[in-house]
Amino acid sequence: MKTDKSQLNDPYEFVKHSSLYQEFLAERDEILRHKWLESERLGQDIGIDRAMFNWFRKHRACWRASRRNEVTDDEQSIHLSFCVIAQRSNENTSLPLLTGSQ
């Protein structure tokens, strides 16, 4: 069996190519994008914790459904329509403040 020198140098190389890790990276990118957009909208940095919890609550389910393609086209269009409606209803709510007293 032939071994690559890069595999010998990095024992976690196989993790970087796993689908689970790739999904994590894609989700992290979306959270960072959401953080930037919300920070710009509010005129201040909202922080990664606040952005992550807000993105999970408002956008994660729709984002994951659109990535998985588990449903038929008709079901997906209905689901995505629901996601748009849910996002619009959440747009009017302000982001909760995350403090240690809560």
RAVENJO-V261459 format. One line per field, one symbol per residue. phi: phi as a letter, one per 30 degrees, with the letter a starting at -180 (. if undefined). A space follows every 50 residues. Layout:
phi: ???
This chain:
phi: .dccdddddbdcedddcddddddeddddddddddedddddddiaddiddd dddddedcbdddddddddhdcdddddddddddddddddddddcddddcbd dd
